[in-house]
Each structure stands twice: as C-alpha cells, then as structure tokens.
Amino acid sequence: MTAKQTDKENNEKTKRKELKALGFIIVVLFPILSVFAIGGYGLIIWLMQVFGGASPH
C-alpha cells in the first residue's frame, strides 16, 4: 500500500463523513431548529398578548 492509496482512502472516508454530517444537518437539525424558532416566536407573541393585552384593531 502506497502513500497515495492511503491518502485516497482517507479522502474517501472524510468525504463520506462530511456527506453524512451534511445529511444530518439538512434532514434533522434544520427542521428541528425551524420548529423551535417558529414556536418560540409564537410563544413570545402569545405572552405579549396575555400580559400586555390584545393589540387594537
């Protein structure tokens, strides 16, 4: 096994790990963060209405 083969295998392993990490971020992390962000915003608005009164129309 030469140094080039070892480097190539390491590059392939690194690429595979990076693709898995990207897939995790896209499929799992972004949707969860989106739900928390939207839910948090809704909670803030709701609490403002509860303690500050409804906004006038």
PQR file with spaces between the fields and no chain letter, atoms N, CA, C, O and H, PARSE charges and radii, in Angstrom:
ATOM       1  N    MET     1       0.856   -1.174    0.000 -0.4000 1.5000
ATOM       2  CA   MET     1       0.000    0.000    0.000 -0.0000 2.0000
ATOM       3  C    MET     1       0.901    1.235    0.000  0.5500 1.7000
ATOM       4  O    MET     1       1.803    1.369    0.827 -0.5500 1.4000
ATOM       5  N    THR     2       0.643    2.098   -0.912 -0.4000 1.5000
ATOM       6  CA   THR     2       1.464    3.295   -1.029 -0.0000 2.0000
ATOM       7  C    THR     2       0.822    4.456   -0.286  0.5500 1.7000
ATOM       8  O    THR     2      -0.316    4.379    0.177 -0.5500 1.4000
ATOM       9  H    THR     2      -0.090    1.989   -1.584  0.4000 1.0000
ATOM      10  N    ALA     3       1.582    5.519   -0.190 -0.4000 1.5000
ATOM      11  CA   ALA     3       1.075    6.708    0.496 -0.0000 2.0000
ATOM      12  C    ALA     3      -0.096    7.313   -0.261  0.5500 1.7000
ATOM      13  O    ALA     3      -1.027    7.841    0.349 -0.5500 1.4000
ATOM      14  H    ALA     3       2.507    5.581   -0.565  0.4000 1.0000
ATOM      15  N    LYS     4      -0.054    7.239   -1.607 -0.4000 1.5000
ATOM      16  CA   LYS     4      -1.155    7.791   -2.403 -0.0000 2.0000
ATOM      17  C    LYS     4      -2.446    7.025   -2.162  0.5500 1.7000
ATOM      18  O    LYS     4      -3.519    7.622   -2.074 -0.5500 1.4000
ATOM      19  H    LYS     4       0.701    6.810   -2.102  0.4000 1.0000
ATOM      20  N    GLN     5      -2.345    5.694   -2.055 -0.4000 1.5000
ATOM      21  CA   GLN     5      -3.540    4.896   -1.802 -0.0000 2.0000
ATOM      22  C    GLN     5      -4.122    5.220   -0.428  0.5500 1.7000
ATOM      23  O    GLN     5      -5.338    5.323   -0.267 -0.5500 1.4000
ATOM      24  H    GLN     5      -1.473    5.209   -2.128  0.4000 1.0000
ATOM      25  N    THR     6      -3.242    5.378    0.558 -0.4000 1.5000
ATOM      26  CA   THR     6      -3.705    5.706    1.902 -0.0000 2.0000
ATOM      27  C    THR     6      -4.382    7.072    1.915  0.5500 1.7000
ATOM      28  O    THR     6      -5.433    7.241    2.534 -0.5500 1.4000
ATOM      29  H    THR     6      -2.255    5.294    0.427  0.4000 1.0000
ATOM      30  N    ASP     7      -3.782    8.048    1.234 -0.4000 1.5000
ATOM      31  CA   ASP     7      -4.386    9.379    1.151 -0.0000 2.0000
ATOM      32  C    ASP     7      -5.737    9.324    0.458  0.5500 1.7000
ATOM      33  O    ASP     7      -6.683    9.995    0.870 -0.5500 1.4000
ATOM      34  H    ASP     7      -2.929    7.911    0.731  0.4000 1.0000
ATOM      35  N    LYS     8      -5.823    8.518   -0.600 -0.4000 1.5000
ATOM      36  CA   LYS     8      -7.083    8.408   -1.337 -0.0000 2.0000
ATOM      37  C    LYS     8      -8.165    7.790   -0.452  0.5500 1.7000
ATOM      38  O    LYS     8      -9.306    8.253   -0.448 -0.5500 1.4000
ATOM      39  H    LYS     8      -5.055    7.973   -0.934  0.4000 1.0000
ATOM      40  N    GLU     9      -7.809    6.746    0.296 -0.4000 1.5000
ATOM      41  CA   GLU     9      -8.783    6.120    1.193 -0.0000 2.0000
ATOM      42  C    GLU     9      -9.206    7.082    2.301  0.5500 1.7000
ATOM      43  O    GLU     9     -10.381    7.137    2.665 -0.5500 1.4000
ATOM      44  H    GLU     9      -6.883    6.370    0.293  0.4000 1.0000
ATOM      45  N    ASN    10      -8.252    7.835    2.833 -0.4000 1.5000
ATOM      46  CA   ASN    10      -8.591    8.816    3.873 -0.0000 2.0000
ATOM      47  C    ASN    10      -9.502    9.903    3.320  0.5500 1.7000
ATOM      48  O    ASN    10     -10.432   10.341    3.997 -0.5500 1.4000
ATOM      49  H    ASN    10      -7.298    7.791    2.538  0.4000 1.0000
ATOM      50  N    ASN    11      -9.237   10.340    2.090 -0.4000 1.5000
ATOM      51  CA   ASN    11     -10.089   11.355    1.467 -0.0000 2.0000
ATOM      52  C    ASN    11     -11.505   10.833    1.256  0.5500 1.7000
ATOM      53  O    ASN    11     -12.477   11.560    1.457 -0.5500 1.4000
ATOM      54  H    ASN    11      -8.482    9.985    1.539  0.4000 1.0000
ATOM      55  N    GLU    12     -11.618    9.562    0.848 -0.4000 1.5000
ATOM      56  CA   GLU    12     -12.946    8.970    0.646 -0.0000 2.0000
ATOM      57  C    GLU    12     -13.694    8.850    1.973  0.5500 1.7000
ATOM      58  O    GLU    12     -14.896    9.107    2.038 -0.5500 1.4000
ATOM      59  H    GLU    12     -10.828    8.971    0.684  0.4000 1.0000
ATOM      60  N    LYS    13     -12.975    8.458    3.035 -0.4000 1.5000
ATOM      61  CA   LYS    13     -13.612    8.358    4.353 -0.0000 2.0000
ATOM      62  C    LYS    13     -14.057    9.734    4.843  0.5500 1.7000
ATOM      63  O    LYS    13     -15.147    9.889    5.394 -0.5500 1.4000
ATOM      64  H    LYS    13     -11.999    8.250    2.982  0.4000 1.0000
ATOM      65  N    THR    14     -13.200   10.721    4.635 -0.4000 1.5000
ATOM      66  CA   THR    14     -13.541   12.083    5.042 -0.0000 2.0000
ATOM      67  C    THR    14     -14.744   12.593    4.264  0.5500 1.7000
ATOM      68  O    THR    14     -15.639   13.220    4.832 -0.5500 1.4000
ATOM      69  H    THR    14     -12.315   10.595    4.187  0.4000 1.0000
ATOM      70  N    LYS    15     -14.763   12.325    2.966 -0.4000 1.5000
ATOM      71  CA   LYS    15     -15.885   12.761    2.135 -0.0000 2.0000
ATOM      72  C    LYS    15     -17.179   12.097    2.601  0.5500 1.7000
ATOM      73  O    LYS    15     -18.221   12.748    2.673 -0.5500 1.4000
ATOM      74  H    LYS    15     -14.036   11.816    2.505  0.4000 1.0000
ATOM      75  N    ARG    16     -17.116   10.809    2.915 -0.4000 1.5000
ATOM      76  CA   ARG    16     -18.294   10.082    3.378 -0.0000 2.0000
ATOM      77  C    ARG    16     -18.796   10.663    4.703  0.5500 1.7000
ATOM      78  O    ARG    16     -20.000   10.829    4.896 -0.5500 1.4000
ATOM      79  H    ARG    16     -16.270   10.280    2.857  0.4000 1.0000
ATOM      80  N    LYS    17     -17.865   10.973    5.617 -0.4000 1.5000
ATOM      81  CA   LYS    17     -18.265   11.556    6.902 -0.0000 2.0000
ATOM      82  C    LYS    17     -18.901   12.927    6.714  0.5500 1.7000
ATOM      83  O    LYS    17     -19.893   13.255    7.365 -0.5500 1.4000
ATOM      84  H    LYS    17     -16.886   10.839    5.461  0.4000 1.0000
ATOM      85  N    GLU    18     -18.324   13.724    5.819 -0.4000 1.5000
ATOM      86  CA   GLU    18     -18.869   15.057    5.573 -0.0000 2.0000
ATOM      87  C    GLU    18     -20.260   14.985    4.949  0.5500 1.7000
ATOM      88  O    GLU    18     -21.130   15.791    5.282 -0.5500 1.4000
ATOM      89  H    GLU    18     -17.518   13.457    5.290  0.4000 1.0000
ATOM      90  N    LEU    19     -20.477   14.030    4.051 -0.4000 1.5000
ATOM      91  CA   LEU    19     -21.804   13.876    3.448 -0.0000 2.0000
ATOM      92  C    LEU    19     -22.831   13.436    4.486  0.5500 1.7000
ATOM      93  O    LEU    19     -23.974   13.893    4.467 -0.5500 1.4000
ATOM      94  H    LEU    19     -19.771   13.376    3.781  0.4000 1.0000
ATOM      95  N    LYS    20     -22.422   12.542    5.396 -0.4000 1.5000
ATOM      96  CA   LYS    20     -23.330   12.126    6.466 -0.0000 2.0000
ATOM      97  C    LYS    20     -23.668   13.298    7.378  0.5500 1.7000
ATOM      98  O    LYS    20     -24.817   13.464    7.788 -0.5500 1.4000
ATOM      99  H    LYS    20     -21.493   12.171    5.412  0.4000 1.0000
ATOM     100  N    ALA    21     -22.661   14.110    7.692 -0.4000 1.5000
ATOM     101  CA   ALA    21     -22.899   15.280    8.543 -0.0000 2.0000
ATOM     102  C    ALA    21     -23.832   16.268    7.850  0.5500 1.7000
ATOM     103  O    ALA    21     -24.731   16.822    8.484 -0.5500 1.4000
ATOM     104  H    ALA    21     -21.728   13.976    7.359  0.4000 1.0000
ATOM     105  N    LEU    22     -23.626   16.493    6.557 -0.4000 1.5000
ATOM     106  CA   LEU    22     -24.495   17.396    5.802 -0.0000 2.0000
ATOM     107  C    LEU    22     -25.924   16.864    5.764  0.5500 1.7000
ATOM     108  O    LEU    22     -26.878   17.623    5.936 -0.5500 1.4000
ATOM     109  H    LEU    22     -22.896   16.043    6.041  0.4000 1.0000
ATOM     110  N    GLY    23     -26.071   15.566    5.540 -0.4000 1.5000
ATOM     111  CA   GLY    23     -27.397   14.960    5.542 -0.0000 2.0000
ATOM     112  C    GLY    23     -28.086   15.119    6.885  0.5500 1.7000
ATOM     113  O    GLY    23     -29.282   15.403    6.945 -0.5500 1.4000
ATOM     114  H    GLY    23     -25.296   14.949    5.400  0.4000 1.0000
ATOM     115  N    PHE    24     -27.333   14.938    7.964 -0.4000 1.5000
ATOM     116  CA   PHE    24     -27.893   15.119    9.306 -0.0000 2.0000
ATOM     117  C    PHE    24     -28.360   16.551    9.509  0.5500 1.7000
ATOM     118  O    PHE    24     -29.443   16.794   10.042 -0.5500 1.4000
ATOM     119  H    PHE    24     -26.361   14.707    7.915  0.4000 1.0000
ATOM     120  N    ILE    25     -27.536   17.494    9.081 -0.4000 1.5000
ATOM     121  CA   ILE    25     -27.889   18.909    9.245 -0.0000 2.0000
ATOM     122  C    ILE    25     -29.147   19.244    8.456  0.5500 1.7000
ATOM     123  O    ILE    25     -30.037   19.923    8.967 -0.5500 1.4000
ATOM     124  H    ILE    25     -26.656   17.297    8.648  0.4000 1.0000
ATOM     125  N    ILE    26     -29.226   18.771    7.211 -0.4000 1.5000
ATOM     126  CA   ILE    26     -30.360   19.109    6.349 -0.0000 2.0000
ATOM     127  C    ILE    26     -31.635   18.395    6.787  0.5500 1.7000
ATOM     128  O    ILE    26     -32.703   19.006    6.832 -0.5500 1.4000
ATOM     129  H    ILE    26     -28.503   18.220    6.797  0.4000 1.0000
ATOM     130  N    VAL    27     -31.531   17.100    7.113 -0.4000 1.5000
ATOM     131  CA   VAL    27     -32.724   16.294    7.379 -0.0000 2.0000
ATOM     132  C    VAL    27     -33.212   16.430    8.821  0.5500 1.7000
ATOM     133  O    VAL    27     -34.417   16.389    9.069 -0.5500 1.4000
ATOM     134  H    VAL    27     -30.663   16.604    7.077  0.4000 1.0000
ATOM     135  N    VAL    28     -32.292   16.592    9.772 -0.4000 1.5000
ATOM     136  CA   VAL    28     -32.681   16.573   11.185 -0.0000 2.0000
ATOM     137  C    VAL    28     -32.572   17.951   11.835  0.5500 1.7000
ATOM     138  O    VAL    28     -33.536   18.445   12.419 -0.5500 1.4000
ATOM     139  H    VAL    28     -31.314   16.625    9.570  0.4000 1.0000
ATOM     140  N    LEU    29     -31.414   18.558   11.735 -0.4000 1.5000
ATOM     141  CA   LEU    29     -31.144   19.764   12.514 -0.0000 2.0000
ATOM     142  C    LEU    29     -31.950   20.976   12.052  0.5500 1.7000
ATOM     143  O    LEU    29     -32.560   21.654   12.878 -0.5500 1.4000
ATOM     144  H    LEU    29     -30.630   18.157   11.260  0.4000 1.0000
ATOM     145  N    PHE    30     -31.964   21.261   10.751 -0.4000 1.5000
ATOM     146  CA   PHE    30     -32.693   22.436   10.260 -0.0000 2.0000
ATOM     147  C    PHE    30     -34.190   22.363   10.555  0.5500 1.7000
ATOM     148  O    PHE    30     -34.759   23.360   11.000 -0.5500 1.4000
ATOM     149  H    PHE    30     -31.468   20.710   10.080  0.4000 1.0000
ATOM     150  N    PRO    31     -34.854   21.227   10.326 -0.5600 1.5000
ATOM     151  CA   PRO    31     -36.285   21.184   10.667  0.2800 2.0000
ATOM     152  C    PRO    31     -36.552   21.391   12.159  0.5500 1.7000
ATOM     153  O    PRO    31     -37.505   22.077   12.529 -0.5500 1.4000
ATOM     154  N    ILE    32     -35.720   20.805   13.010 -0.4000 1.5000
ATOM     155  CA   ILE    32     -35.916   20.973   14.451 -0.0000 2.0000
ATOM     156  C    ILE    32     -35.714   22.427   14.851  0.5500 1.7000
ATOM     157  O    ILE    32     -36.507   22.983   15.611 -0.5500 1.4000
ATOM     158  H    ILE    32     -34.945   20.248   12.709  0.4000 1.0000
ATOM     159  N    LEU    33     -34.654   23.044   14.339 -0.4000 1.5000
ATOM     160  CA   LEU    33     -34.405   24.452   14.658 -0.0000 2.0000
ATOM     161  C    LEU    33     -35.522   25.347   14.132  0.5500 1.7000
ATOM     162  O    LEU    33     -35.884   26.331   14.776 -0.5500 1.4000
ATOM     163  H    LEU    33     -34.010   22.593   13.721  0.4000 1.0000
ATOM     164  N    SER    34     -36.067   25.013   12.974 -0.4000 1.5000
ATOM     165  CA   SER    34     -37.171   25.805   12.420 -0.0000 2.0000
ATOM     166  C    SER    34     -38.407   25.721   13.307  0.5500 1.7000
ATOM     167  O    SER    34     -39.058   26.731   13.572 -0.5500 1.4000
ATOM     168  H    SER    34     -35.774   24.213   12.450  0.4000 1.0000
ATOM     169  N    VAL    35     -38.725   24.525   13.761 -0.4000 1.5000
ATOM     170  CA   VAL    35     -39.889   24.348   14.634 -0.0000 2.0000
ATOM     171  C    VAL    35     -39.694   25.119   15.934  0.5500 1.7000
ATOM     172  O    VAL    35     -40.615   25.789   16.402 -0.5500 1.4000
ATOM     173  H    VAL    35     -38.196   23.704   13.546  0.4000 1.0000
ATOM     174  N    PHE    36     -38.499   25.030   16.521 -0.4000 1.5000
ATOM     175  CA   PHE    36     -38.236   25.763   17.763 -0.0000 2.0000
ATOM     176  C    PHE    36     -38.297   27.269   17.548  0.5500 1.7000
ATOM     177  O    PHE    36     -38.834   27.990   18.389 -0.5500 1.4000
ATOM     178  H    PHE    36     -37.751   24.486   16.140  0.4000 1.0000
ATOM     179  N    ALA    37     -37.760   27.749   16.442 -0.4000 1.5000
ATOM     180  CA   ALA    37     -37.764   29.193   16.182 -0.0000 2.0000
ATOM     181  C    ALA    37     -39.189   29.707   16.000  0.5500 1.7000
ATOM     182  O    ALA    37     -39.559   30.729   16.580 -0.5500 1.4000
ATOM     183  H    ALA    37     -37.324   27.164   15.759  0.4000 1.0000
ATOM     184  N    ILE    38     -39.985   29.010   15.204 -0.4000 1.5000
ATOM     185  CA   ILE    38     -41.362   29.441   14.966 -0.0000 2.0000
ATOM     186  C    ILE    38     -42.196   29.302   16.236  0.5500 1.7000
ATOM     187  O    ILE    38     -42.997   30.180   16.557 -0.5500 1.4000
ATOM     188  H    ILE    38     -39.684   28.181   14.734  0.4000 1.0000
ATOM     189  N    GLY    39     -42.007   28.202   16.955 -0.4000 1.5000
ATOM     190  CA   GLY    39     -42.721   28.014   18.217 -0.0000 2.0000
ATOM     191  C    GLY    39     -42.336   29.050   19.253  0.5500 1.7000
ATOM     192  O    GLY    39     -43.192   29.551   19.983 -0.5500 1.4000
ATOM     193  H    GLY    39     -41.356   27.488   16.695  0.4000 1.0000
ATOM     194  N    GLY    40     -41.054   29.375   19.322 -0.4000 1.5000
ATOM     195  CA   GLY    40     -40.595   30.401   20.258 -0.0000 2.0000
ATOM     196  C    GLY    40     -41.167   31.761   19.929  0.5500 1.7000
ATOM     197  O    GLY    40     -41.559   32.508   20.825 -0.5500 1.4000
ATOM     198  H    GLY    40     -40.359   28.968   18.729  0.4000 1.0000
ATOM     199  N    TYR    41     -41.218   32.087   18.648 -0.4000 1.5000
ATOM     200  CA   TYR    41     -41.807   33.361   18.225 -0.0000 2.0000
ATOM     201  C    TYR    41     -43.296   33.403   18.590  0.5500 1.7000
ATOM     202  O    TYR    41     -43.792   34.414   19.087 -0.5500 1.4000
ATOM     203  H    TYR    41     -40.899   31.480   17.920  0.4000 1.0000
ATOM     204  N    GLY    42     -43.992   32.311   18.340 -0.4000 1.5000
ATOM     205  CA   GLY    42     -45.411   32.241   18.695 -0.0000 2.0000
ATOM     206  C    GLY    42     -45.625   32.371   20.191  0.5500 1.7000
ATOM     207  O    GLY    42     -46.574   33.021   20.629 -0.5500 1.4000
ATOM     208  H    GLY    42     -43.589   31.489   17.935  0.4000 1.0000
ATOM     209  N    LEU    43     -44.751   31.758   20.981 -0.4000 1.5000
ATOM     210  CA   LEU    43     -44.850   31.861   22.434 -0.0000 2.0000
ATOM     211  C    LEU    43     -44.637   33.299   22.891  0.5500 1.7000
ATOM     212  O    LEU    43     -45.356   33.788   23.763 -0.5500 1.4000
ATOM     213  H    LEU    43     -43.980   31.230   20.625  0.4000 1.0000
ATOM     214  N    ILE    44     -43.661   33.972   22.312 -0.4000 1.5000
ATOM     215  CA   ILE    44     -43.404   35.373   22.672 -0.0000 2.0000
ATOM     216  C    ILE    44     -44.616   36.243   22.350  0.5500 1.7000
ATOM     217  O    ILE    44     -45.019   37.071   23.167 -0.5500 1.4000
ATOM     218  H    ILE    44     -43.078   33.575   21.604  0.4000 1.0000
ATOM     219  N    ILE    45     -45.195   36.064   21.174 -0.4000 1.5000
ATOM     220  CA   ILE    45     -46.381   36.843   20.789 -0.0000 2.0000
ATOM     221  C    ILE    45     -47.539   36.544   21.729  0.5500 1.7000
ATOM     222  O    ILE    45     -48.238   37.459   22.164 -0.5500 1.4000
ATOM     223  H    ILE    45     -44.867   35.392   20.510  0.4000 1.0000
ATOM     224  N    TRP    46     -47.744   35.283   22.042 -0.4000 1.5000
ATOM     225  CA   TRP    46     -48.832   34.891   22.928 -0.0000 2.0000
ATOM     226  C    TRP    46     -48.649   35.500   24.317  0.5500 1.7000
ATOM     227  O    TRP    46     -49.602   36.025   24.892 -0.5500 1.4000
ATOM     228  H    TRP    46     -47.176   34.539   21.689  0.4000 1.0000
ATOM     229  N    LEU    47     -47.425   35.432   24.861 -0.4000 1.5000
ATOM     230  CA   LEU    47     -47.173   36.011   26.178 -0.0000 2.0000
ATOM     231  C    LEU    47     -47.359   37.523   26.169  0.5500 1.7000
ATOM     232  O    LEU    47     -47.859   38.090   27.140 -0.5500 1.4000
ATOM     233  H    LEU    47     -46.651   35.005   24.393  0.4000 1.0000
ATOM     234  N    MET    48     -46.964   38.177   25.087 -0.4000 1.5000
ATOM     235  CA   MET    48     -47.178   39.621   24.983 -0.0000 2.0000
ATOM     236  C    MET    48     -48.666   39.943   25.006  0.5500 1.7000
ATOM     237  O    MET    48     -49.076   40.934   25.611 -0.5500 1.4000
ATOM     238  H    MET    48     -46.557   37.717   24.298  0.4000 1.0000
ATOM     239  N    GLN    49     -49.473   39.118   24.355 -0.4000 1.5000
ATOM     240  CA   GLN    49     -50.915   39.357   24.338 -0.0000 2.0000
ATOM     241  C    GLN    49     -51.544   39.049   25.691  0.5500 1.7000
ATOM     242  O    GLN    49     -52.481   39.729   26.111 -0.5500 1.4000
ATOM     243  H    GLN    49     -49.139   38.314   23.864  0.4000 1.0000
ATOM     244  N    VAL    50     -51.036   38.028   26.373 -0.4000 1.5000
ATOM     245  CA   VAL    50     -51.585   37.679   27.683 -0.0000 2.0000
ATOM     246  C    VAL    50     -51.303   38.781   28.693  0.5500 1.7000
ATOM     247  O    VAL    50     -52.201   39.197   29.424 -0.5500 1.4000
ATOM     248  H    VAL    50     -50.275   37.475   26.032  0.4000 1.0000
ATOM     249  N    PHE    51     -50.070   39.256   28.739 -0.4000 1.5000
ATOM     250  CA   PHE    51     -49.685   40.230   29.762 -0.0000 2.0000
ATOM     251  C    PHE    51     -49.868   41.679   29.323  0.5500 1.7000
ATOM     252  O    PHE    51     -50.001   42.564   30.168 -0.5500 1.4000
ATOM     253  H    PHE    51     -49.339   38.919   28.144  0.4000 1.0000
ATOM     254  N    GLY    52     -49.877   41.933   28.036 -0.4000 1.5000
ATOM     255  CA   GLY    52     -49.989   43.309   27.567 -0.0000 2.0000
ATOM     256  C    GLY    52     -51.334   43.645   26.982  0.5500 1.7000
ATOM     257  O    GLY    52     -51.585   44.798   26.634 -0.5500 1.4000
ATOM     258  H    GLY    52     -49.769   41.214   27.350  0.4000 1.0000
ATOM     259  N    GLY    53     -52.183   42.687   26.869 -0.4000 1.5000
ATOM     260  CA   GLY    53     -53.487   42.923   26.263 -0.0000 2.0000
ATOM     261  C    GLY    53     -53.420   42.718   24.762  0.5500 1.7000
ATOM     262  O    GLY    53     -52.353   42.789   24.153 -0.5500 1.4000
ATOM     263  H    GLY    53     -51.979   41.750   27.152  0.4000 1.0000
ATOM     264  N    ALA    54     -54.559   42.467   24.191 -0.4000 1.5000
ATOM     265  CA   ALA    54     -54.629   42.246   22.744 -0.0000 2.0000
ATOM     266  C    ALA    54     -54.343   43.549   22.014  0.5500 1.7000
ATOM     267  O    ALA    54     -54.646   44.632   22.515 -0.5500 1.4000
ATOM     268  H    ALA    54     -55.426   42.409   24.685  0.4000 1.0000
ATOM     269  N    SER    55     -53.771   43.439   20.857 -0.4000 1.5000
ATOM     270  CA   SER    55     -53.477   44.638   20.076 -0.0000 2.0000
ATOM     271  C    SER    55     -54.776   45.223   19.526  0.5500 1.7000
ATOM     272  O    SER    55     -55.681   44.477   19.152 -0.5500 1.4000
ATOM     273  H    SER    55     -53.524   42.559   20.450  0.4000 1.0000
ATOM     274  N    PRO    56     -54.873   46.551   19.475 -0.5600 1.5000
ATOM     275  CA   PRO    56     -56.098   47.174   18.954  0.2800 2.0000
ATOM     276  C    PRO    56     -56.215   46.952   17.447  0.5500 1.7000
ATOM     277  O    PRO    56     -55.212   46.860   16.739 -0.5500 1.4000
ATOM     278  N    HIS    57     -57.429   46.870   16.984 -0.4000 1.5000
ATOM     279  CA   HIS    57     -57.652   46.637   15.548 -0.0000 2.0000
ATOM     280  C    HIS    57     -57.938   47.923   14.850  0.5500 1.7000
ATOM     281  O    HIS    57     -58.153   47.933   13.638 -0.5500 1.4000
ATOM     282  H    HIS    57     -58.243   46.945   17.559  0.4000 1.0000
